[in-house]
Amino acid sequence: MVEITRMSFFGNPNIGIYAYANDKVLILPPGIGEDDIREMNSVLQVTPIIAKIAGTILNGVFIAGNNHAIILPHIIFDEELEHIKREIRENGVDLEVVVSNSRYTALGNLILCNNHACIASPLLEDEEVKRLSSILGVEFYKARLVNLDVPGSVAVINDNGGVIHPDASEDDLKILKTIAKVSVEYATINGGVPYVKSGIIANNKGVVVGGNTTGPEVLRVKTGFSGGGE
Protein backbone atom coordinates (compact mmCIF):
# COMPACT_ATOMS: atom_id res chain seq x y z
CA MET A 1 0.00 0.00 0.00
CA VAL A 2 1.10 3.57 -0.68
CA GLU A 3 2.57 5.58 2.21
CA ILE A 4 0.26 8.28 3.50
CA THR A 5 0.29 11.00 6.17
CA ARG A 6 -2.13 13.65 7.44
CA MET A 7 -1.25 17.34 7.44
CA SER A 8 -2.79 20.81 7.80
CA PHE A 9 -1.27 24.10 6.67
CA PHE A 10 -1.93 27.30 8.65
CA GLY A 11 -4.51 25.32 10.63
CA ASN A 12 -6.33 24.53 7.37
CA PRO A 13 -6.85 20.95 6.13
CA ASN A 14 -7.31 22.07 2.49
CA ILE A 15 -3.65 21.38 1.75
CA GLY A 16 -4.20 20.63 -1.94
CA ILE A 17 -4.91 24.27 -2.74
CA TYR A 18 -1.57 25.34 -1.26
CA ALA A 19 0.94 22.86 -2.71
CA TYR A 20 1.90 21.04 -5.89
CA ALA A 21 3.96 17.86 -6.16
CA ASN A 22 5.31 15.52 -8.79
CA ASP A 23 8.06 12.91 -8.34
CA LYS A 24 10.76 15.59 -8.43
CA VAL A 25 9.56 18.69 -6.57
CA LEU A 26 7.13 19.81 -3.88
CA ILE A 27 6.26 23.48 -4.33
CA LEU A 28 5.07 24.89 -1.01
CA PRO A 29 4.09 28.38 0.13
CA PRO A 30 6.13 30.28 2.72
CA GLY A 31 5.24 29.66 6.35
CA ILE A 32 5.17 25.85 6.47
CA GLY A 33 7.13 24.55 9.47
CA GLU A 34 10.41 22.68 8.95
CA ASP A 35 9.08 19.63 10.82
CA ASP A 36 6.05 19.50 8.52
CA ILE A 37 8.26 19.80 5.43
CA ARG A 38 10.42 16.93 6.69
CA GLU A 39 7.37 14.78 7.35
CA MET A 40 5.97 15.44 3.87
CA ASN A 41 9.34 14.75 2.31
CA SER A 42 9.61 11.41 4.10
CA VAL A 43 6.45 10.38 2.23
CA LEU A 44 6.84 12.17 -1.13
CA GLN A 45 10.68 11.97 -1.35
CA VAL A 46 11.15 15.12 -3.44
CA THR A 47 13.00 18.43 -3.46
CA PRO A 48 10.94 21.02 -1.53
CA ILE A 49 10.79 24.50 -3.04
CA ILE A 50 9.25 27.45 -1.19
CA ALA A 51 7.50 29.85 -3.57
CA LYS A 52 4.47 32.01 -4.20
CA ILE A 53 2.48 32.30 -7.41
CA ALA A 54 1.21 35.76 -8.39
CA GLY A 55 1.83 36.94 -4.84
CA THR A 56 -0.47 34.26 -3.42
CA ILE A 57 0.05 30.98 -1.53
CA LEU A 58 -2.39 29.04 -3.77
CA ASN A 59 0.26 26.93 -5.50
CA GLY A 60 -1.99 23.90 -5.88
CA VAL A 61 -4.63 25.95 -7.67
CA PHE A 62 -2.21 27.56 -10.12
CA ILE A 63 0.30 24.78 -10.99
CA ALA A 64 -0.19 21.75 -13.24
CA GLY A 65 2.26 19.27 -14.72
CA ASN A 66 3.96 15.92 -14.53
CA ASN A 67 7.53 14.63 -14.26
CA HIS A 68 8.52 16.27 -17.56
CA ALA A 69 7.49 19.85 -16.81
CA ILE A 70 5.46 22.12 -14.57
CA ILE A 71 3.10 24.66 -16.09
CA LEU A 72 2.65 28.03 -14.39
CA PRO A 73 -0.05 30.65 -15.07
CA HIS A 74 0.68 33.78 -17.08
CA ILE A 75 0.00 35.94 -14.00
CA ILE A 76 3.12 34.67 -12.20
CA PHE A 77 5.51 37.50 -11.29
CA ASP A 78 8.87 37.52 -13.07
CA GLU A 79 10.79 37.27 -9.81
CA GLU A 80 8.69 34.27 -8.72
CA LEU A 81 9.34 32.50 -12.01
CA GLU A 82 13.08 33.14 -11.80
CA HIS A 83 13.14 31.95 -8.19
CA ILE A 84 11.47 28.64 -9.08
CA LYS A 85 13.75 28.11 -12.06
CA ARG A 86 16.83 28.89 -9.95
CA GLU A 87 15.78 26.53 -7.15
CA ILE A 88 15.18 23.71 -9.63
CA ARG A 89 18.50 24.34 -11.36
CA GLU A 90 20.54 24.66 -8.15
CA ASN A 91 19.06 21.46 -6.75
CA GLY A 92 20.00 19.57 -9.91
CA VAL A 93 16.40 18.69 -10.75
CA ASP A 94 15.71 17.77 -14.37
CA LEU A 95 12.39 19.54 -14.87
CA GLU A 96 11.21 22.08 -17.41
CA VAL A 97 9.40 25.18 -16.15
CA VAL A 98 6.93 26.73 -18.58
CA VAL A 99 4.48 29.62 -18.43
CA SER A 100 1.07 28.94 -19.95
CA ASN A 101 -0.29 31.12 -22.73
CA SER A 102 -3.87 30.45 -21.67
CA ARG A 103 -6.02 33.29 -20.41
CA TYR A 104 -7.13 30.89 -17.66
CA THR A 105 -4.97 30.79 -14.57
CA ALA A 106 -6.27 28.04 -12.25
CA LEU A 107 -4.30 25.38 -14.12
CA GLY A 108 -4.28 22.95 -11.20
CA ASN A 109 -8.07 22.85 -11.36
CA LEU A 110 -8.31 22.77 -15.15
CA ILE A 111 -5.71 20.08 -15.93
CA LEU A 112 -5.44 16.56 -14.48
CA CYS A 113 -2.10 14.94 -15.31
CA ASN A 114 0.05 11.93 -14.77
CA ASN A 115 2.95 10.64 -16.86
CA HIS A 116 0.61 8.75 -19.21
CA ALA A 117 -1.72 11.57 -20.30
CA CYS A 118 -3.45 14.78 -19.28
CA ILE A 119 -7.17 15.46 -19.14
CA ALA A 120 -7.81 19.13 -19.85
CA SER A 121 -10.88 21.24 -19.27
CA PRO A 122 -12.89 21.98 -22.43
CA LEU A 123 -12.38 25.64 -21.48
CA LEU A 124 -8.69 25.54 -22.42
CA GLU A 125 -7.80 26.87 -25.84
CA ASP A 126 -7.02 24.23 -28.50
CA GLU A 127 -3.74 25.88 -29.45
CA GLU A 128 -2.57 25.90 -25.83
CA VAL A 129 -3.60 22.27 -25.33
CA LYS A 130 -1.48 21.31 -28.33
CA ARG A 131 1.48 23.32 -27.01
CA LEU A 132 1.26 21.85 -23.50
CA SER A 133 0.96 18.34 -24.87
CA SER A 134 4.31 18.77 -26.59
CA ILE A 135 5.93 20.26 -23.47
CA LEU A 136 4.65 17.64 -21.04
CA GLY A 137 5.41 14.79 -23.44
CA VAL A 138 1.95 13.21 -23.22
CA GLU A 139 -1.33 13.32 -25.10
CA PHE A 140 -3.91 15.86 -23.93
CA TYR A 141 -7.60 15.01 -24.06
CA LYS A 142 -10.35 17.53 -23.45
CA ALA A 143 -13.04 16.12 -21.21
CA ARG A 144 -15.42 17.03 -18.43
CA LEU A 145 -15.44 14.90 -15.29
CA VAL A 146 -18.46 14.69 -12.99
CA ASN A 147 -20.15 16.93 -15.58
CA LEU A 148 -17.84 19.80 -14.57
CA ASP A 149 -15.14 21.74 -16.42
CA VAL A 150 -12.57 21.29 -13.62
CA PRO A 151 -11.07 17.78 -13.96
CA GLY A 152 -8.16 18.78 -11.73
CA SER A 153 -10.54 19.60 -8.85
CA VAL A 154 -12.63 16.45 -8.84
CA ALA A 155 -9.86 13.86 -9.17
CA VAL A 156 -6.25 13.28 -8.13
CA ILE A 157 -4.13 10.65 -9.89
CA ASN A 158 -0.61 9.32 -10.11
CA ASP A 159 0.71 6.70 -12.53
CA ASN A 160 -0.79 3.83 -10.52
CA GLY A 161 -4.25 4.97 -9.47
CA GLY A 162 -6.08 7.76 -7.72
CA VAL A 163 -9.37 9.01 -6.33
CA ILE A 164 -12.38 10.82 -7.74
CA HIS A 165 -15.49 12.70 -6.62
CA PRO A 166 -18.17 10.21 -5.40
CA ASP A 167 -20.66 11.46 -8.02
CA ALA A 168 -18.40 10.40 -10.89
CA SER A 169 -20.09 8.25 -13.53
CA GLU A 170 -18.96 5.00 -15.13
CA ASP A 171 -18.05 7.07 -18.19
CA ASP A 172 -15.78 9.24 -16.02
CA LEU A 173 -14.01 6.14 -14.72
CA LYS A 174 -13.68 4.86 -18.27
CA ILE A 175 -12.03 8.14 -19.34
CA LEU A 176 -9.42 7.76 -16.61
CA LYS A 177 -8.90 4.08 -17.38
CA THR A 178 -8.50 4.47 -21.13
CA ILE A 179 -6.71 7.84 -21.25
CA ALA A 180 -4.70 8.15 -18.01
CA LYS A 181 -4.29 4.35 -17.72
CA VAL A 182 -5.42 4.25 -14.09
CA SER A 183 -8.27 2.79 -12.08
CA VAL A 184 -9.52 5.12 -9.38
CA GLU A 185 -11.55 4.86 -6.20
CA TYR A 186 -14.57 6.95 -5.26
CA ALA A 187 -13.55 9.07 -2.28
CA THR A 188 -14.09 12.15 -0.17
CA ILE A 189 -11.51 14.03 1.89
CA ASN A 190 -11.46 16.01 5.15
CA GLY A 191 -14.66 14.54 6.54
CA GLY A 192 -16.86 14.48 3.46
CA VAL A 193 -15.48 17.00 0.95
CA PRO A 194 -16.06 15.55 -2.56
CA TYR A 195 -13.60 17.86 -4.37
CA VAL A 196 -10.68 15.62 -3.51
CA LYS A 197 -7.96 17.85 -4.96
CA SER A 198 -8.61 20.37 -2.18
CA GLY A 199 -7.22 18.02 0.45
CA ILE A 200 -4.62 15.84 -1.31
CA ILE A 201 -1.00 16.22 -2.41
CA ALA A 202 0.24 13.10 -4.20
CA ASN A 203 2.93 11.65 -6.42
CA ASN A 204 4.06 8.11 -7.26
CA LYS A 205 5.86 7.72 -3.94
CA GLY A 206 3.22 8.78 -1.44
CA VAL A 207 0.18 10.82 -0.50
CA VAL A 208 -0.44 13.63 1.97
CA VAL A 209 -4.06 14.18 3.00
CA GLY A 210 -5.75 16.99 4.89
CA GLY A 211 -5.74 16.85 8.67
CA ASN A 212 -9.52 16.37 8.96
CA THR A 213 -9.50 13.24 6.79
CA THR A 214 -11.19 10.36 8.62
CA GLY A 215 -9.87 6.82 9.00
CA PRO A 216 -12.30 5.36 6.44
CA GLU A 217 -11.40 8.15 3.99
CA VAL A 218 -7.70 7.40 4.43
CA LEU A 219 -8.36 3.75 3.61
CA ARG A 220 -10.20 4.66 0.42
CA VAL A 221 -7.38 7.01 -0.61
CA LYS A 222 -4.82 4.28 0.08
CA THR A 223 -6.83 1.81 -1.98
CA GLY A 224 -7.22 4.28 -4.84
CA PHE A 225 -3.56 5.26 -5.07
CA SER A 226 -2.49 1.63 -4.81
CA GLY A 227 -4.42 0.95 -8.02
CA GLY A 228 -7.20 -0.86 -6.20
CA GLY A 229 -10.07 1.16 -7.60
CA GLU A 230 -12.08 -0.62 -10.29
Rosetta silent file (secondary structure, phi, psi, omega in degrees, C-alpha in Angstrom):
SEQUENCE: MVEITRMSFFGNPNIGIYAYANDKVLILPPGIGEDDIREMNSVLQVTPIIAKIAGTILNGVFIAGNNHAIILPHIIFDEELEHIKREIRENGVDLEVVVSNSRYTALGNLILCNNHACIASPLLEDEEVKRLSSILGVEFYKARLVNLDVPGSVAVINDNGGVIHPDASEDDLKILKTIAKVSVEYATINGGVPYVKSGIIANNKGVVVGGNTTGPEVLRVKTGFSGGGE
SCORE:     score description
SCORE:     0.000 S_00000001
   1 L     0.000  150.075 -179.069    0.000    0.000    0.000 S_00000001
   2 L   -68.191  146.603  177.189    1.095    3.567   -0.683 S_00000001
   3 E   -76.650  141.776 -173.632    2.568    5.576    2.208 S_00000001
   4 E  -145.273  145.874  175.391    0.261    8.283    3.501 S_00000001
   5 E  -142.234  156.646  177.004    0.295   10.997    6.167 S_00000001
   6 E   -97.785  148.603 -177.383   -2.125   13.651    7.443 S_00000001
   7 E  -159.162  147.835  168.491   -1.253   17.339    7.445 S_00000001
   8 L  -127.602  147.779  175.873   -2.794   20.814    7.804 S_00000001
   9 E  -112.799  130.404  177.649   -1.272   24.104    6.665 S_00000001
  10 L    55.819   32.467 -177.810   -1.926   27.297    8.645 S_00000001
  11 L    74.214   12.139 -174.880   -4.510   25.324   10.631 S_00000001
  12 E  -116.520  126.256 -178.939   -6.331   24.533    7.370 S_00000001
  13 L   -79.458   -4.928 -177.327   -6.846   20.948    6.131 S_00000001
  14 L   -82.863   60.984 -171.356   -7.310   22.069    2.493 S_00000001
  15 H   -67.313  -25.656 -177.097   -3.653   21.382    1.752 S_00000001
  16 H   -67.148  -20.451  178.159   -4.200   20.631   -1.937 S_00000001
  17 H   -81.677  -16.134 -174.599   -4.907   24.268   -2.738 S_00000001
  18 L   -99.493  -18.609 -170.670   -1.569   25.339   -1.255 S_00000001
  19 L  -139.250  152.347  175.966    0.938   22.863   -2.708 S_00000001
  20 E  -126.660  140.658  176.342    1.897   21.043   -5.894 S_00000001
  21 E  -140.082  144.182  160.746    3.965   17.857   -6.163 S_00000001
  22 L  -127.033 -159.791 -178.067    5.310   15.516   -8.794 S_00000001
  23 L   -80.071   -1.279 -175.861    8.059   12.912   -8.336 S_00000001
  24 L  -116.134  -37.319 -177.014   10.761   15.593   -8.429 S_00000001
  25 E  -135.663  155.885  170.639    9.564   18.686   -6.566 S_00000001
  26 E  -126.711  111.431 -175.763    7.131   19.808   -3.881 S_00000001
  27 E   -99.258  109.575 -173.249    6.262   23.477   -4.327 S_00000001
  28 E  -113.080  154.300  174.620    5.075   24.891   -1.013 S_00000001
  29 L   -79.818  161.355  173.952    4.089   28.383    0.126 S_00000001
  30 L   -61.454  151.001  174.248    6.134   30.277    2.719 S_00000001
  31 L   102.558   -4.400  176.504    5.235   29.656    6.347 S_00000001
  32 L   -80.435  133.262 -177.528    5.171   25.847    6.472 S_00000001
  33 L   -65.635  149.974 -179.710    7.132   24.547    9.469 S_00000001
  34 H   -60.050  -38.966  179.562   10.411   22.682    8.954 S_00000001
  35 H   -63.515  -39.854  178.904    9.082   19.633   10.818 S_00000001
  36 H   -66.801  -39.889  178.352    6.048   19.499    8.518 S_00000001
  37 H   -62.807  -42.430  178.640    8.255   19.801    5.430 S_00000001
  38 H   -62.841  -41.262  179.663   10.425   16.927    6.693 S_00000001
  39 H   -64.349  -44.352  177.526    7.365   14.778    7.349 S_00000001
  40 H   -62.200  -40.748 -176.992    5.966   15.437    3.866 S_00000001
  41 H   -68.925  -27.978  177.160    9.342   14.752    2.312 S_00000001
  42 H   -66.985  -24.956  179.458    9.614   11.413    4.102 S_00000001
  43 H   -93.119  -46.381 -173.913    6.454   10.385    2.233 S_00000001
  44 H   -88.253  -24.508  175.550    6.836   12.173   -1.126 S_00000001
  45 L    53.927   59.815 -176.463   10.677   11.973   -1.354 S_00000001
  46 L  -136.511  175.984  174.024   11.147   15.117   -3.436 S_00000001
  47 E   -87.542  115.775  177.794   12.995   18.434   -3.462 S_00000001
  48 E   -77.913  136.734  177.155   10.942   21.022   -1.527 S_00000001
  49 E  -128.178  127.984  179.380   10.787   24.501   -3.037 S_00000001
  50 E   -95.501  122.386 -175.520    9.253   27.451   -1.186 S_00000001
  51 L  -159.257  157.926  169.702    7.505   29.850   -3.566 S_00000001
  52 L  -111.386  159.100  174.470    4.472   32.013   -4.200 S_00000001
  53 E  -122.547  120.541 -179.484    2.484   32.298   -7.415 S_00000001
  54 L    54.936   37.025  178.275    1.209   35.764   -8.386 S_00000001
  55 L    75.390    5.089 -178.361    1.831   36.942   -4.844 S_00000001
  56 E  -111.971  171.177  176.399   -0.473   34.261   -3.417 S_00000001
  57 L  -105.381   18.824 -175.419    0.046   30.979   -1.531 S_00000001
  58 L   -92.793   54.632 -176.377   -2.389   29.044   -3.772 S_00000001
  59 H   -59.487  -38.417 -178.161    0.263   26.928   -5.505 S_00000001
  60 H   -68.175  -28.212  178.152   -1.986   23.902   -5.880 S_00000001
  61 H   -74.609  -36.864 -169.841   -4.634   25.947   -7.672 S_00000001
  62 H   -93.569  -20.896 -172.454   -2.209   27.556  -10.116 S_00000001
  63 L  -106.510  136.562  171.980    0.301   24.776  -10.994 S_00000001
  64 E  -130.437  166.892  176.385   -0.192   21.746  -13.238 S_00000001
  65 E   152.422 -171.541  175.348    2.264   19.274  -14.724 S_00000001
  66 L  -146.324 -157.739 -176.325    3.958   15.917  -14.530 S_00000001
  67 L   -75.692   -8.484  178.366    7.535   14.628  -14.259 S_00000001
  68 L   -87.465  -39.056 -174.538    8.516   16.268  -17.562 S_00000001
  69 E  -161.224  157.447  168.443    7.487   19.847  -16.807 S_00000001
  70 E  -114.192  142.889 -177.404    5.462   22.122  -14.573 S_00000001
  71 E  -110.822  126.779 -178.334    3.098   24.661  -16.085 S_00000001
  72 E  -113.534  151.209 -177.085    2.648   28.032  -14.394 S_00000001
  73 L   -74.276  157.342 -176.723   -0.054   30.653  -15.072 S_00000001
  74 L   -66.470  -15.131 -179.125    0.681   33.782  -17.076 S_00000001
  75 L   -84.375   -0.688  178.699    0.005   35.940  -13.998 S_00000001
  76 L   -61.784  140.367  178.097    3.123   34.672  -12.200 S_00000001
  77 L   -74.041  148.499 -178.641    5.513   37.496  -11.294 S_00000001
  78 H   -56.264  -42.441 -177.663    8.872   37.521  -13.067 S_00000001
  79 H   -68.004  -31.856  176.306   10.791   37.266   -9.806 S_00000001
  80 H   -67.742  -43.863  178.968    8.694   34.272   -8.715 S_00000001
  81 H   -61.238  -45.996 -179.546    9.342   32.502  -12.011 S_00000001
  82 H   -65.732  -36.008  177.416   13.078   33.135  -11.803 S_00000001
  83 H   -62.747  -46.259  179.926   13.136   31.952   -8.190 S_00000001
  84 H   -63.840  -45.045  178.663   11.465   28.638   -9.078 S_00000001
  85 H   -60.735  -42.166 -179.120   13.753   28.106  -12.063 S_00000001
  86 H   -65.529  -43.363  179.396   16.829   28.892   -9.950 S_00000001
  87 H   -61.756  -42.238  179.141   15.782   26.527   -7.152 S_00000001
  88 H   -64.785  -44.683 -179.551   15.183   23.714   -9.634 S_00000001
  89 H   -65.147  -46.107 -175.752   18.498   24.337  -11.356 S_00000001
  90 H   -70.500  -22.829  176.366   20.536   24.662   -8.152 S_00000001
  91 L   -90.833    3.609  176.609   19.059   21.459   -6.747 S_00000001
  92 L    68.198   28.581 -179.347   20.001   19.575   -9.909 S_00000001
  93 L   -88.996  129.483  178.875   16.398   18.693  -10.753 S_00000001
  94 L   -88.546   90.720 -174.689   15.712   17.766  -14.373 S_00000001
  95 L  -154.256  127.067  178.249   12.391   19.536  -14.868 S_00000001
  96 E   -80.881  143.793  178.166   11.210   22.080  -17.410 S_00000001
  97 E  -119.400  120.873 -171.940    9.399   25.181  -16.145 S_00000001
  98 E  -131.580  141.435  175.159    6.930   26.734  -18.584 S_00000001
  99 E   -96.604  129.655 -179.688    4.475   29.622  -18.432 S_00000001
 100 L   -69.882  147.342  173.634    1.072   28.936  -19.951 S_00000001
 101 L   -92.044   -3.412 -177.127   -0.293   31.116  -22.725 S_00000001
 102 L   -68.900  147.602  174.768   -3.870   30.448  -21.666 S_00000001
 103 L   -73.275  -16.249  176.554   -6.022   33.292  -20.405 S_00000001
 104 L   -83.796  145.601 -173.246   -7.132   30.893  -17.664 S_00000001
 105 L  -115.131  -26.188 -176.221   -4.967   30.787  -14.568 S_00000001
 106 L   -81.129   64.450 -171.858   -6.268   28.040  -12.246 S_00000001
 107 H   -64.152  -32.296  178.527   -4.303   25.379  -14.117 S_00000001
 108 H   -64.320  -26.870  176.941   -4.277   22.955  -11.197 S_00000001
 109 H   -86.900  -27.125 -172.807   -8.068   22.846  -11.358 S_00000001
 110 H   -93.471  -15.643 -176.851   -8.309   22.767  -15.149 S_00000001
 111 E  -129.827  128.751  176.278   -5.711   20.084  -15.927 S_00000001
 112 E  -113.430  116.521 -172.043   -5.444   16.564  -14.480 S_00000001
 113 E  -127.710  148.350  156.101   -2.103   14.939  -15.311 S_00000001
 114 L  -135.607 -162.266 -177.667    0.049   11.932  -14.772 S_00000001
 115 L   -90.023    7.247  174.618    2.950   10.635  -16.859 S_00000001
 116 L  -100.464  -37.367 -175.097    0.607    8.748  -19.212 S_00000001
 117 E  -170.762  171.043  173.506   -1.716   11.569  -20.296 S_00000001
 118 E  -128.926  138.450  173.270   -3.451   14.781  -19.283 S_00000001
 119 E  -105.267  118.946 -174.362   -7.172   15.458  -19.139 S_00000001
 120 E  -109.021  146.950  174.763   -7.809   19.129  -19.853 S_00000001
 121 L   -59.952  141.250  173.312  -10.880   21.238  -19.269 S_00000001
 122 L   -59.288  -16.355  178.842  -12.887   21.978  -22.429 S_00000001
 123 L   -69.385  -27.905 -175.480  -12.382   25.640  -21.478 S_00000001
 124 L   -68.712  141.947 -176.921   -8.692   25.541  -22.416 S_00000001
 125 L   -66.850  140.907 -177.624   -7.798   26.871  -25.835 S_00000001
 126 H   -58.041  -41.887 -178.177   -7.021   24.233  -28.505 S_00000001
 127 H   -63.697  -39.153  179.469   -3.742   25.880  -29.451 S_00000001
 128 H   -71.350  -37.326  176.211   -2.574   25.899  -25.832 S_00000001
 129 H   -59.410  -43.197  179.136   -3.602   22.270  -25.329 S_00000001
 130 H   -64.032  -42.768  179.653   -1.481   21.312  -28.330 S_00000001
 131 H   -63.751  -46.339 -177.913    1.477   23.319  -27.008 S_00000001
 132 H   -67.675  -33.376  176.467    1.263   21.854  -23.498 S_00000001
 133 H   -58.568  -43.478  178.651    0.965   18.335  -24.875 S_00000001
 134 H   -65.479  -41.466 -177.737    4.315   18.775  -26.590 S_00000001
 135 H   -68.685  -43.589 -176.710    5.925   20.257  -23.473 S_00000001
 136 H   -82.597  -10.882  175.276    4.648   17.637  -21.045 S_00000001
 137 L    74.346   21.860  179.295    5.405   14.792  -23.436 S_00000001
 138 L  -139.531  161.513  174.943    1.949   13.211  -23.215 S_00000001
 139 E   -71.347  141.726  172.883   -1.331   13.324  -25.100 S_00000001
 140 E  -105.986  136.688  175.968   -3.909   15.858  -23.928 S_00000001
 141 E  -126.917  129.636  176.108   -7.597   15.010  -24.060 S_00000001
 142 E   -82.724  127.337  179.890  -10.346   17.531  -23.450 S_00000001
 143 L  -161.070  149.162  169.626  -13.040   16.117  -21.209 S_00000001
 144 L   -92.028  147.551  171.953  -15.422   17.025  -18.427 S_00000001
 145 E  -123.951  139.411 -176.299  -15.444   14.897  -15.294 S_00000001
 146 L    54.385   33.053  178.726  -18.456   14.685  -12.988 S_00000001
 147 L    59.446   29.360  179.418  -20.151   16.935  -15.577 S_00000001
 148 E  -127.068  156.889 -178.305  -17.839   19.799  -14.569 S_00000001
 149 L   -90.273   18.860 -176.638  -15.139   21.739  -16.417 S_00000001
 150 L  -126.522   69.511 -177.675  -12.573   21.286  -13.625 S_00000001
 151 H   -58.647  -29.895  179.686  -11.069   17.785  -13.959 S_00000001
 152 H   -73.744  -13.590  178.481   -8.160   18.783  -11.733 S_00000001
 153 H   -90.358  -31.771 -171.078  -10.535   19.597   -8.849 S_00000001
 154 H   -96.260   -6.851  179.716  -12.632   16.454   -8.843 S_00000001
 155 E  -146.025  153.456  172.185   -9.855   13.865   -9.170 S_00000001
 156 E  -134.410  129.403 -177.830   -6.247   13.279   -8.132 S_00000001
 157 E  -134.867  156.111  163.628   -4.127   10.652   -9.889 S_00000001
 158 L  -121.544 -156.917 -177.827   -0.606    9.322  -10.110 S_00000001
 159 L   -83.546   -5.582 -175.240    0.705    6.695  -12.534 S_00000001
 160 L  -112.171  -25.075 -176.664   -0.785    3.828  -10.523 S_00000001
 161 L   177.928 -151.838  179.226   -4.246    4.968   -9.466 S_00000001
 162 E   160.089 -168.136 -179.508   -6.081    7.760   -7.716 S_00000001
 163 E  -135.672  157.901 -177.471   -9.372    9.009   -6.332 S_00000001
 164 E  -145.130  154.512  175.201  -12.377   10.815   -7.744 S_00000001
 165 L   -44.236  135.369 -176.578  -15.490   12.699   -6.617 S_00000001
 166 L   -64.029  -15.470  177.933  -18.168   10.215   -5.400 S_00000001
 167 L   -89.729    5.091  179.470  -20.661   11.455   -8.019 S_00000001
 168 L   -61.086  145.158 -178.670  -18.399   10.395  -10.894 S_00000001
 169 L   -92.302  171.150  174.482  -20.087    8.245  -13.535 S_00000001
 170 H   -60.740  -35.369  177.228  -18.960    5.001  -15.129 S_00000001
 171 H   -64.331  -37.748  176.094  -18.051    7.072  -18.189 S_00000001
 172 H   -61.288  -45.246  179.476  -15.782    9.235  -16.024 S_00000001
 173 H   -63.471  -36.261  179.224  -14.014    6.143  -14.719 S_00000001
 174 H   -66.519  -38.364  176.550  -13.677    4.861  -18.274 S_00000001
 175 H   -58.018  -47.720 -178.935  -12.025    8.137  -19.344 S_00000001
 176 H   -66.553  -36.856 -178.828   -9.421    7.760  -16.611 S_00000001
 177 H   -69.204  -43.972 -174.445   -8.904    4.084  -17.377 S_00000001
 178 H   -83.800  -32.247 -175.724   -8.496    4.470  -21.133 S_00000001
 179 H   -94.051  -54.811 -176.948   -6.711    7.840  -21.247 S_00000001
 180 H   -87.550   -6.520  176.607   -4.704    8.146  -18.014 S_00000001
 181 L    63.638   35.845  177.964   -4.286    4.349  -17.716 S_00000001
 182 L  -134.932  148.042  167.040   -5.423    4.246  -14.095 S_00000001
 183 L   -97.414  138.799 -176.008   -8.271    2.788  -12.081 S_00000001
 184 E  -123.439  162.828 -179.646   -9.522    5.119   -9.376 S_00000001
 185 E  -108.703  140.863  169.681  -11.550    4.856   -6.196 S_00000001
 186 E   -65.867  135.556 -177.568  -14.574    6.952   -5.261 S_00000001
 187 L  -157.103  160.236  165.496  -13.548    9.069   -2.279 S_00000001
 188 L  -123.906  173.061 -176.014  -14.088   12.147   -0.166 S_00000001
 189 E  -140.101  154.198  174.444  -11.514   14.034    1.895 S_00000001
 190 L    54.471   43.665  174.443  -11.461   16.008    5.151 S_00000001
 191 L    77.088   35.946  171.981  -14.660   14.537    6.544 S_00000001
 192 L   116.144    5.460  179.171  -16.863   14.475    3.458 S_00000001
 193 E   -76.740  121.965 -176.044  -15.483   16.995    0.949 S_00000001
 194 L   -81.902  -18.838  179.303  -16.064   15.549   -2.557 S_00000001
 195 L   -84.268   83.926 -165.485  -13.598   17.858   -4.369 S_00000001
 196 H   -61.919  -28.903  179.736  -10.683   15.619   -3.508 S_00000001
 197 H   -57.952  -30.209 -175.356   -7.960   17.846   -4.960 S_00000001
 198 H   -62.677  -23.515 -174.964   -8.613   20.365   -2.178 S_00000001
 199 H  -126.581   20.762 -177.415   -7.216   18.023    0.448 S_00000001
 200 E  -135.593  136.268  167.162   -4.624   15.836   -1.306 S_00000001
 201 E  -122.952  124.524 -173.133   -1.002   16.218   -2.405 S_00000001
 202 E  -144.472  151.203  166.655    0.244   13.099   -4.199 S_00000001
 203 L  -142.200 -162.605 -177.828    2.934   11.648   -6.417 S_00000001
 204 L   -78.400   -7.877 -176.296    4.061    8.112   -7.264 S_00000001
 205 L  -101.767  -25.756 -177.802    5.855    7.722   -3.941 S_00000001
 206 E  -175.281 -179.494 -176.542    3.224    8.780   -1.442 S_00000001
 207 E  -139.291  136.469  171.018    0.178   10.818   -0.496 S_00000001
 208 E  -113.500  129.326 -179.271   -0.436   13.634    1.974 S_00000001
 209 E  -117.413  158.620 -179.824   -4.056   14.184    3.000 S_00000001
 210 E   -61.616  150.839 -173.068   -5.748   16.990    4.894 S_00000001
 211 L   -64.615  -17.915  178.491   -5.743   16.853    8.668 S_00000001
 212 L   -93.287    5.441 -179.056   -9.521   16.375    8.961 S_00000001
 213 L   -67.671  130.215 -176.620   -9.496   13.238    6.785 S_00000001
 214 L   -80.771  166.177  177.836  -11.190   10.361    8.618 S_00000001
 215 H   -56.764  -49.643  177.142   -9.875    6.822    8.999 S_00000001
 216 H   -60.537  -36.191  177.008  -12.304    5.361    6.443 S_00000001
 217 H   -65.570  -41.411  177.504  -11.405    8.148    3.989 S_00000001
 218 H   -58.998  -42.420 -179.971   -7.696    7.401    4.433 S_00000001
 219 H   -62.735  -40.307  178.611   -8.360    3.747    3.615 S_00000001
 220 H   -67.089  -39.989  176.799  -10.199    4.665    0.419 S_00000001
 221 H   -62.714  -44.952  178.259   -7.383    7.015   -0.606 S_00000001
 222 H   -58.809  -45.526  179.199   -4.820    4.283    0.079 S_00000001
 223 H   -61.293  -45.424 -178.724   -6.829    1.811   -1.980 S_00000001
 224 H   -61.877  -47.388 -176.310   -7.216    4.276   -4.844 S_00000001
 225 H   -78.139  -10.239  173.205   -3.561    5.257   -5.073 S_00000001
 226 L   -90.399    3.437  178.597   -2.490    1.635   -4.813 S_00000001
 227 L    83.638   16.756 -176.080   -4.423    0.951   -8.016 S_00000001
 228 L   -85.397  -12.304  179.250   -7.200   -0.861   -6.195 S_00000001
 229 L   -69.494  139.062  179.044  -10.069    1.158   -7.603 S_00000001
 230 L  -128.772    0.000    0.000  -12.079   -0.624  -10.291 S_00000001
